[in-house]
Amino acid sequence: MVKDEAYYNSLDKRTKEYKDYTKGYKKESEGLGDTLEKVFEKTGIKKVVEWMSDGKDCGCDKRKAILNEKFRYNPECLVKSEYDYLIEYNKRHNPKSFSGEDVRKLLNIHHRVLRKRPKVCVNCNSGVRVMNEVVDNLNKLLEEYEG
């Protein structure tokens, strides 16, 4: 069902008609920005900000987009070259050592897909532990592709 935006905007959100119209059509939050927007709407903070900004752009949409980008709930999809690299990497993976090139590629894939950038110390044993966690996270994604 395609919603008529003018009709939707004309409804009083306190009425049964509005609740019936929107039932089952709640948009899933893409990230933290969407979640915060929902909280601010429910608590009335959004209306106060709109009232205080006197119709001027308060920057909420820009902040929401930034937060959604940095704290995304659903991972991005792997591209074919990343998928192929991970398959090839898993065939030769040694959990006790990582080459500099593998560290760079794995961290780049991890960051792009999961939006997380773990700190890796290349001079200590905790770096190997962190890299093994990165590989485990990426292998969970691979299982979803193959499953």
C-alpha positions in Angstrom: 0.0 0.0 0.0 1.4 3.4 -1.0 0.7 6.0 1.6 -0.7 9.4 0.6 1.7 11.8 2.4 -0.9 14.7 2.4 -3.5 12.5 4.0 -0.9 11.2 6.5 0.1 14.7 7.4 -3.5 15.8 7.9 -4.2 13.2 10.5 -4.2 14.0 14.2 -1.6 11.6 15.7 -3.7 11.2 18.8 -6.6 9.6 16.9 -7.5 6.0 16.3 -7.6 6.7 12.6 -3.9 7.7 12.6 -3.0 4.6 14.6 -4.9 2.4 12.2 -3.3 4.1 9.2 0.2 3.7 10.4 -0.1 0.2 11.9 2.4 -2.1 10.5 4.2 0.6 8.6 6.8 1.8 11.1 10.2 2.4 9.4 13.0 0.4 10.8 15.9 2.4 12.2 18.9 2.3 10.0 21.2 3.6 12.7 21.5 5.6 15.9 20.3 8.8 14.2 16.9 7.3 13.4 16.6 5.9 16.9 17.3 9.2 18.5 14.9 11.0 16.2 12.1 8.5 17.3 13.0 9.2 21.0 13.0 12.9 20.5 9.6 12.7 18.8 8.1 10.6 21.5 9.4 12.8 24.3 8.4 16.1 22.6 12.0 17.3 22.4 11.7 17.6 18.6 8.7 19.9 18.8 10.5 22.1 21.4 13.6 22.4 19.1 11.4 23.2 16.1 9.6 25.9 18.1 12.8 27.4 19.5 14.5 27.4 16.0 11.6 29.4 14.7 11.3 27.5 11.4 15.1 27.8 10.7 17.1 24.7 9.9 18.5 23.4 13.3 20.8 20.8 11.6 18.9 17.8 13.0 18.7 16.1 9.6 22.4 16.5 9.0 23.3 15.1 12.5 20.9 12.2 12.0 22.6 11.3 8.7 26.0 11.5 10.3 24.9 9.3 13.3 23.3 6.8 10.9 26.5 6.6 8.9 28.8 6.2 11.9 26.5 3.9 13.9 24.7 1.8 11.3 22.7 -1.2 12.7 22.8 -3.3 9.6 26.0 -4.2 7.9 26.8 -3.2 4.3 27.1 -5.9 1.7 30.5 -7.3 0.7 31.5 -6.5 -2.9 32.7 -9.4 -5.1 36.4 -8.5 -4.7 36.1 -8.4 -0.9 34.2 -11.7 -0.9 36.8 -13.4 -3.1 39.6 -12.0 -1.0 38.1 -13.4 2.2 37.6 -16.8 0.7 41.2 -16.9 -0.5 42.4 -15.5 2.9 40.6 -18.2 4.9 42.4 -20.9 2.8 45.8 -19.7 4.0 44.9 -18.1 7.4 47.4 -18.5 10.2 45.8 -17.3 13.5 49.2 -16.6 15.0 50.5 -14.1 12.4 49.2 -11.6 9.9 51.1 -9.9 7.1 50.9 -6.1 6.9 49.0 -6.3 3.7 46.4 -8.7 5.2 46.0 -6.5 8.2 45.3 -3.5 6.0 42.8 -5.3 3.7 41.0 -7.0 6.6 40.6 -3.8 8.6 39.4 -1.9 5.5 36.8 -4.5 4.7 35.8 -4.6 8.4 35.4 -0.9 8.6 33.5 -0.4 5.4 31.1 -3.2 6.0 30.6 -3.1 9.8 31.5 0.6 10.4 33.9 -0.4 13.2 37.5 0.4 13.3 39.3 -1.6 16.0 42.6 -0.4 17.4 45.4 -2.8 16.5 48.8 -2.7 18.2 51.3 -4.2 15.7 54.0 -4.6 18.3 52.2 -6.7 20.9 50.2 -9.9 21.3 46.9 -8.1 21.7 47.2 -7.1 18.0 46.9 -10.8 17.0 43.9 -11.2 19.3 42.2 -8.2 17.8 42.9 -9.3 14.2 41.5 -12.8 15.0 38.3 -11.1 16.3 38.1 -9.1 13.0 38.5 -12.3 11.0 35.8 -14.0 13.1 33.4 -11.1 12.5 34.0 -11.2 8.7 33.6 -15.0 8.7 30.2 -14.6 10.3 29.3 -12.4 7.3 30.6 -15.0 4.9 28.5 -17.7 6.6 25.4 -15.5 5.9 26.4 -15.3 2.2 27.0 -19.0 1.9 24.1 -20.1 4.2 
